[in-house]
Amino acid sequence: MVEPVVGNVKPSGDILEKGQLVFDANFESGELQLYDIYADITIVLGNLGRVDSLGISEYDLFIRPDTCSPRHRRVVFNIVNFSKDRNLFDSASAAPVYKASSQTSWSRIPVKNLYYYRSAAHGNRFILSFSHLFDDSHRVEFAYCIPYTYSKLQQFLSNIDSRSLPFFKRDLLCHSVQKRRLDLITIADESLNRKPKVVFIMGRVHPGETPSSFVIHGLLQFLISDDCRAAKLRSVYTFKIVPMLNPDGVYLGNYRCSLMGFDLNRQWTDPSLWAQPTIYATKNLLLQYNSNPQMELSAVIDVHAHSQRTNSFLYGNVFSKDLERCERQLIIPHLLSELTDDYSLEYTQFNTDSEKAGTNRRTMGNLLDPNCLCYTLEASFFSYRPNNNTSSKPLPYYDYKYEQLGENLALGLLQFNELSPPGVRVSVVVVVSFHQNFITKVDRAYHIQCAYGEVDKMVETEVEVNTPAPTNLEGIIQPPKCRYEIVNDLGSLIKNVRVGDFIDHRWVCDTPVKENYGMLVHDCYAEDGQGRRELVVDGEGCSRDSFVIPTPSYDVASLSATVRTQVFKFPDRNSIEFQCSISLCTRPDSRCDGITPPKCHTSRIKRSSEWRLNTTEPWQLHAQALTVVDIDSQVDFSDFSNEKQANALTLTDSRELHELCLTVVGFGALIASSTFLSTIAGTIGVVYLFTRQSSTNSKRLEAW
């Protein structure tokens, strides 16, 4: 058993036994505690703190830390003028950062060391408190988010500029109020003879939003790299990048405003040359690009950071009168969601709220060409949930993850360039309803449409004599034309049938390249022509009831599907119509795998609705209407050879059916009418008998 012995160690009564050790620190520079007569404090001299006896001949010695600077001392810091009442601190999704002088990178403060609360001692304001354990005598820095300074940007750009890259150009757009540089970076392969498609990207208009700088840092690093995709981007686009719109605010350590106290992202409507020179110069440059017929301004993206949401996402404008413009805006968000696990489609919004008036996105979206896409790219200050899985634990953002977002933004623009409408469009409408019977104000409908553009490639060849001019090759593939028809055993179209007759439903798509497509028949309805309809083939192409209509069989070679069934009809109706949807997929890129033919065995797992993203927008096809008579009807169809006679059949048969078969409502009306007539007749009879009896009695009285 270990026996702790503290301070001056001597046996009780100063009686020493032979061979026993004495630990004595009762001397200057030893473990001596004195009491200052002038101050109620303890002065400790020496550095022997404790001795533990492990046995007769073994001891553990603990050296006391230096006075007034003990290790393992925890300190709590309170930020008492925190202005935001809505943020991620109270949801364990946010944490500031720190870095000791011995560290090379920033670390997030553990969430368990963070406290966010209202403090009665501070006027019931929100207080952000965090604790830190100082276990070394190192300099420790704390920050709201990973810092990115004006000096760091200048050093980064100077290093790139010194490499004299042929596709990189650095210009001075203007000076800030305090005469700091507003850099304009141009990245493009100018050796190509093409009309520039300009993508304008800017950041750090709010100086405290440091993730914005890391995103642009990663974007620049990728665009100047040797990656073949970066080379492709440089050949397709001309990138104009303003990395830091508010250099004065960044240098001064402001969170949102400029040197003169302006929120520069509310000054785009009418910026001042002397008070907001960086916004003034940038807006004028954008308007020059927009009016220049020698270039095409394709996109304007303003990069920000968000303190109240996790993940990254885009904000866009709403153009309610321009459906095509709205649909084009949806493409880049979907591309980003496929490229990176930290992008959130859920948080992506398109709005026209008044509080965003004066922002770059709102102002320039109204001033620039309608084909120019205007976005605000937001990245969380703190964390993200992979694939926006709300049940997963949020992961902290670090500088490398922000830089990766910048690279993925570039790749999204590359894929967007490959989508050039007109072409094949794929669309899906997702309706989110919170009640199976009622429409509520929280219901939502989302229309998602993607476009697959035509083939447009530039082909160049070289020969020894000369270099022919590039030839622009364009291939347009007309989509298949599909039809839905109902035929008899001989393959002839039919219109008049009897309940129980065998008929064939046939769906055919005509195209010269049938081997390139697959088809799926789904969402088939039987209709009575009066608004009533029943689903007979579901959204996955499977039969709802094989006795009514089995699952269609598919012929890949002829791009067709058929199913044989017996005629049925609705009660009290002598006609029936059928409607089906047909979606197409492409086989060369394996987009038909798992879609057609459908797997409809009883143990199948229900497919995700994502299969619709691999198919075209469904065509809704109607077959010819059928006139149906009962199985025991004596009508001879051979007597009806023209449309007029067929109509006569319809009217005659309809009248007979209504005479023999009543609906519940009709039967109720008949009973009510009969009861009413019987009551009237009975009343008339009683009155008549009463009148007659009275007349007879009167005559008898007169005779008497």
Secondary structure as GFF3:
##gff-version 3
##sequence-region A 1 704
A	DSSP	beta_strand	3	5	.	.	.	ID=ss1
A	DSSP	three_ten_helix	12	14	.	.	.	ID=ss2
A	DSSP	beta_strand	32	35	.	.	.	ID=ss3
A	DSSP	beta_strand	42	45	.	.	.	ID=ss4
A	DSSP	beta_strand	48	53	.	.	.	ID=ss5
A	DSSP	beta_strand	59	63	.	.	.	ID=ss6
A	DSSP	beta_strand	73	79	.	.	.	ID=ss7
A	DSSP	three_ten_helix	89	91	.	.	.	ID=ss8
A	DSSP	beta_strand	97	100	.	.	.	ID=ss9
A	DSSP	beta_strand	107	108	.	.	.	ID=ss10
A	DSSP	three_ten_helix	111	113	.	.	.	ID=ss11
A	DSSP	beta_strand	114	119	.	.	.	ID=ss12
A	DSSP	three_ten_helix	120	122	.	.	.	ID=ss13
A	DSSP	beta_strand	125	134	.	.	.	ID=ss14
A	DSSP	beta_strand	140	143	.	.	.	ID=ss15
A	DSSP	alpha_helix	150	161	.	.	.	ID=ss16
A	DSSP	beta_strand	168	175	.	.	.	ID=ss17
A	DSSP	beta_strand	181	187	.	.	.	ID=ss18
A	DSSP	beta_strand	197	203	.	.	.	ID=ss19
A	DSSP	alpha_helix	210	223	.	.	.	ID=ss20
A	DSSP	alpha_helix	228	236	.	.	.	ID=ss21
A	DSSP	beta_strand	238	242	.	.	.	ID=ss22
A	DSSP	alpha_helix	247	252	.	.	.	ID=ss23
A	DSSP	three_ten_helix	264	266	.	.	.	ID=ss24
A	DSSP	alpha_helix	277	291	.	.	.	ID=ss25
A	DSSP	beta_strand	296	306	.	.	.	ID=ss26
A	DSSP	beta_strand	312	317	.	.	.	ID=ss27
A	DSSP	alpha_helix	323	329	.	.	.	ID=ss28
A	DSSP	alpha_helix	331	339	.	.	.	ID=ss29
A	DSSP	beta_strand	349	351	.	.	.	ID=ss30
A	DSSP	three_ten_helix	354	356	.	.	.	ID=ss31
A	DSSP	alpha_helix	360	367	.	.	.	ID=ss32
A	DSSP	beta_strand	373	380	.	.	.	ID=ss33
A	DSSP	beta_strand	383	384	.	.	.	ID=ss34
A	DSSP	three_ten_helix	386	388	.	.	.	ID=ss35
A	DSSP	beta_strand	395	396	.	.	.	ID=ss36
A	DSSP	alpha_helix	399	418	.	.	.	ID=ss37
A	DSSP	beta_strand	423	432	.	.	.	ID=ss38
A	DSSP	beta_strand	444	453	.	.	.	ID=ss39
A	DSSP	beta_strand	455	459	.	.	.	ID=ss40
A	DSSP	beta_strand	471	475	.	.	.	ID=ss41
A	DSSP	beta_strand	481	487	.	.	.	ID=ss42
A	DSSP	beta_strand	496	498	.	.	.	ID=ss43
A	DSSP	beta_strand	502	510	.	.	.	ID=ss44
A	DSSP	three_ten_helix	514	516	.	.	.	ID=ss45
A	DSSP	beta_strand	517	527	.	.	.	ID=ss46
A	DSSP	beta_strand	533	537	.	.	.	ID=ss47
A	DSSP	beta_strand	553	555	.	.	.	ID=ss48
A	DSSP	beta_strand	560	566	.	.	.	ID=ss49
A	DSSP	beta_strand	575	586	.	.	.	ID=ss50
A	DSSP	three_ten_helix	609	614	.	.	.	ID=ss51
A	DSSP	beta_strand	619	622	.	.	.	ID=ss52
A	DSSP	beta_strand	626	629	.	.	.	ID=ss53
A	DSSP	three_ten_helix	637	639	.	.	.	ID=ss54
A	DSSP	alpha_helix	643	660	.	.	.	ID=ss55
A	DSSP	alpha_helix	664	703	.	.	.	ID=ss56
###
